[in-house]
Amino acid sequence: MNPLEFFAREHDQTAVAVYDLKMNYQDSNTEFRKTFLDKAELPLTELLDNMVNGEDFLAQMLMVLEVEKTPGECTMAYVTDEDRREFRVRLFRHGEDDDKKYICAFKDITEFLFVQKVLMHRTDNLETLDRQSPVGVFKTAISGSILYVNSGLVSM
């Protein structure tokens, strides 16, 4: 095994598994087994049954994969007894006919989505403060041209 394959298999943070033509589990990397624990070796259809709308998304990804010949991609929520995590899921096809395999990659984006929501909330708060502020706020370029003026400054 070359160093790139070793790294992808043992240290990459994307959970990756290989499935046969009938969606039966064949192989996976360490992250996949850590992520899905006792469900790791289930057929892909059964694994996705544990995800919110997983069955619908699998059908859509397969249609994109087979018709458009591009990877299918979606975002799914995986719910366990302890928590809920969001994954960006990508489905790839490798090989043809009877040798066809499906490679499914799960990237945990829970933390990213949380940070995105926090930033959106803070942006909303700043925009509200800016609109309702009784003081003038402005932004200029280095050249001196005015880039932004809030309503407080306009009304002065």
DRENDO-1510 file (C-alpha; in Angstrom, 1 decimal, always signed):
<recs>
REC; n; res; u; v; w
REC; 1; MET; +0.0; +0.0; +0.0 .
REC; 2; ASN; +1.5; +3.4; -1.0 .
REC; 3; PRO; +1.6; +6.3; +1.5 .
REC; 4; LEU; -1.4; +8.1; -0.1 .
REC; 5; GLU; -3.6; +5.0; +0.1 .
REC; 6; PHE; -2.4; +4.4; +3.7 .
REC; 7; PHE; -3.3; +7.9; +4.7 .
REC; 8; ALA; -6.7; +7.9; +3.0 .
REC; 9; ARG; -7.5; +4.5; +4.6 .
REC; 10; GLU; -6.3; +5.2; +8.2 .
REC; 11; HIS; -6.2; +9.0; +8.8 .
REC; 12; ASP; -8.6; +10.8; +6.5 .
REC; 13; GLN; -11.5; +12.4; +8.3 .
REC; 14; THR; -14.0; +11.5; +5.5 .
REC; 15; ALA; -15.7; +8.2; +6.2 .
REC; 16; VAL; -15.6; +6.1; +3.0 .
REC; 17; ALA; -17.1; +2.7; +2.2 .
REC; 18; VAL; -17.2; +0.5; -0.9 .
REC; 19; TYR; -20.4; -1.4; -1.8 .
REC; 20; ASP; -21.1; -3.9; -4.5 .
REC; 21; LEU; -23.7; -3.7; -7.3 .
REC; 22; LYS; -26.5; -4.8; -4.8 .
REC; 23; MET; -25.4; -2.2; -2.2 .
REC; 24; ASN; -23.8; -4.8; +0.1 .
REC; 25; TYR; -20.9; -3.6; +2.2 .
REC; 26; GLN; -17.4; -4.7; +1.0 .
REC; 27; ASP; -14.8; -2.5; +2.6 .
REC; 28; SER; -14.3; +0.8; +4.4 .
REC; 29; ASN; -11.7; +3.1; +6.0 .
REC; 30; THR; -11.1; +3.6; +9.7 .
REC; 31; GLU; -13.1; +6.8; +9.9 .
REC; 32; PHE; -16.2; +5.0; +8.5 .
REC; 33; ARG; -16.0; +2.3; +11.1 .
REC; 34; LYS; -15.5; +4.8; +13.9 .
REC; 35; THR; -18.4; +6.9; +12.7 .
REC; 36; PHE; -21.0; +4.2; +12.2 .
REC; 37; LEU; -19.8; +1.6; +14.7 .
REC; 38; ASP; -22.1; -1.4; +14.7 .
REC; 39; LYS; -24.0; -0.2; +11.6 .
REC; 40; ALA; -20.8; +0.1; +9.5 .
REC; 41; GLU; -21.1; -3.3; +7.8 .
REC; 42; LEU; -24.8; -2.9; +6.9 .
REC; 43; PRO; -25.8; -2.7; +3.3 .
REC; 44; LEU; -25.9; +1.0; +2.1 .
REC; 45; THR; -29.7; +0.9; +1.9 .
REC; 46; GLU; -30.0; -0.2; +5.5 .
REC; 47; LEU; -27.4; +2.3; +6.7 .
REC; 48; LEU; -29.3; +5.2; +5.0 .
REC; 49; ASP; -32.5; +4.0; +6.6 .
REC; 50; ASN; -31.0; +5.4; +9.8 .
REC; 51; MET; -30.7; +8.8; +8.2 .
REC; 52; VAL; -33.5; +11.4; +7.7 .
REC; 53; ASN; -35.0; +10.9; +4.3 .
REC; 54; GLY; -32.1; +8.5; +3.4 .
REC; 55; GLU; -34.0; +6.3; +1.1 .
REC; 56; ASP; -35.2; +9.2; -1.0 .
REC; 57; PHE; -31.7; +10.7; -1.2 .
REC; 58; LEU; -30.2; +7.4; -2.2 .
REC; 59; ALA; -32.6; +7.0; -5.1 .
REC; 60; GLN; -31.8; +10.6; -6.2 .
REC; 61; MET; -28.1; +10.1; -6.0 .
REC; 62; LEU; -28.3; +6.8; -8.0 .
REC; 63; MET; -30.3; +8.5; -10.7 .
REC; 64; VAL; -27.8; +11.3; -11.0 .
REC; 65; LEU; -24.9; +8.8; -11.0 .
REC; 66; GLU; -26.4; +6.5; -13.6 .
REC; 67; VAL; -28.1; +9.0; -15.9 .
REC; 68; GLU; -25.8; +12.1; -15.8 .
REC; 69; LYS; -22.6; +10.0; -15.1 .
REC; 70; THR; -21.6; +12.5; -12.3 .
REC; 71; PRO; -21.3; +11.8; -8.6 .
REC; 72; GLY; -24.5; +12.1; -6.6 .
REC; 73; GLU; -24.4; +14.4; -3.7 .
REC; 74; CYS; -26.7; +15.5; -0.8 .
REC; 75; THR; -26.7; +16.5; +2.8 .
REC; 76; MET; -28.3; +14.1; +5.3 .
REC; 77; ALA; -28.9; +14.0; +9.1 .
REC; 78; TYR; -27.8; +10.9; +10.9 .
REC; 79; VAL; -29.6; +10.4; +14.2 .
REC; 80; THR; -28.4; +8.2; +17.0 .
REC; 81; ASP; -29.6; +7.9; +20.6 .
REC; 82; GLU; -26.9; +10.3; +21.8 .
REC; 83; ASP; -26.9; +13.0; +19.1 .
REC; 84; ARG; -27.7; +14.2; +15.6 .
REC; 85; ARG; -25.0; +14.8; +13.0 .
REC; 86; GLU; -25.1; +16.3; +9.5 .
REC; 87; PHE; -23.2; +14.7; +6.7 .
REC; 88; ARG; -22.4; +15.7; +3.1 .
REC; 89; VAL; -22.8; +12.4; +1.3 .
REC; 90; ARG; -21.3; +11.7; -2.1 .
REC; 91; LEU; -21.9; +8.5; -4.1 .
REC; 92; PHE; -19.4; +7.5; -6.9 .
REC; 93; ARG; -19.5; +4.6; -9.3 .
REC; 94; HIS; -16.3; +2.6; -10.1 .
REC; 95; GLY; -16.1; +0.0; -12.8 .
REC; 96; GLU; -18.7; -1.3; -15.3 .
REC; 97; ASP; -21.3; -4.1; -15.5 .
REC; 98; ASP; -20.7; -6.9; -13.0 .
REC; 99; ASP; -17.5; -5.3; -11.7 .
REC; 100; LYS; -19.4; -2.1; -10.8 .
REC; 101; LYS; -18.8; -0.9; -7.3 .
REC; 102; TYR; -20.3; +2.1; -5.4 .
REC; 103; ILE; -18.1; +4.3; -3.2 .
REC; 104; CYS; -19.9; +6.3; -0.7 .
REC; 105; ALA; -18.2; +9.2; +1.2 .
REC; 106; PHE; -19.6; +10.8; +4.3 .
REC; 107; LYS; -18.1; +14.1; +5.4 .
REC; 108; ASP; -19.3; +15.2; +8.9 .
REC; 109; ILE; -20.3; +18.9; +8.5 .
REC; 110; THR; -22.2; +19.3; +11.8 .
REC; 111; GLU; -19.6; +21.7; +13.3 .
REC; 112; PHE; -19.5; +23.7; +10.0 .
REC; 113; LEU; -23.3; +24.1; +9.9 .
REC; 114; PHE; -23.3; +25.2; +13.6 .
REC; 115; VAL; -20.7; +27.8; +13.0 .
REC; 116; GLN; -22.5; +29.0; +9.9 .
REC; 117; LYS; -25.8; +29.4; +11.9 .
REC; 118; VAL; -23.9; +31.4; +14.6 .
REC; 119; LEU; -22.3; +33.7; +12.0 .
REC; 120; MET; -25.7; +34.2; +10.3 .
REC; 121; HIS; -27.3; +35.1; +13.7 .
REC; 122; ARG; -24.5; +37.5; +14.5 .
REC; 123; THR; -24.7; +39.1; +11.1 .
REC; 124; ASP; -28.5; +39.6; +11.6 .
REC; 125; ASN; -27.8; +41.2; +15.0 .
REC; 126; LEU; -25.2; +43.6; +13.5 .
REC; 127; GLU; -27.5; +44.5; +10.7 .
REC; 128; THR; -30.4; +45.2; +13.1 .
REC; 129; LEU; -28.1; +47.3; +15.3 .
REC; 130; ASP; -26.8; +49.2; +12.3 .
REC; 131; ARG; -30.3; +50.0; +11.0 .
REC; 132; GLN; -31.6; +51.1; +14.4 .
REC; 133; SER; -28.5; +52.9; +15.6 .
REC; 134; PRO; -29.0; +56.6; +16.3 .
REC; 135; VAL; -25.4; +57.3; +15.4 .
REC; 136; GLY; -23.9; +57.5; +12.0 .
REC; 137; VAL; -21.8; +54.7; +10.7 .
REC; 138; PHE; -19.8; +54.8; +7.4 .
REC; 139; LYS; -17.1; +53.0; +5.6 .
REC; 140; THR; -14.6; +54.4; +3.1 .
REC; 141; ALA; -12.0; +53.1; +0.8 .
REC; 142; ILE; -8.3; +54.1; +1.1 .
REC; 143; SER; -8.9; +56.4; -1.8 .
REC; 144; GLY; -11.5; +58.3; +0.2 .
REC; 145; SER; -14.6; +57.1; -1.7 .
REC; 146; ILE; -17.6; +56.3; +0.5 .
REC; 147; LEU; -18.5; +52.5; +0.4 .
REC; 148; TYR; -21.3; +52.4; +3.0 .
REC; 149; VAL; -23.5; +54.8; +5.0 .
REC; 150; ASN; -26.1; +53.6; +7.5 .
REC; 151; SER; -29.6; +55.2; +7.9 .
REC; 152; GLY; -28.5; +56.9; +11.1 .
REC; 153; LEU; -26.0; +59.0; +9.3 .
REC; 154; VAL; -28.3; +59.7; +6.4 .
REC; 155; SER; -31.0; +61.0; +8.7 .
REC; 156; MET; -28.5; +63.5; +10.5 .
</recs>
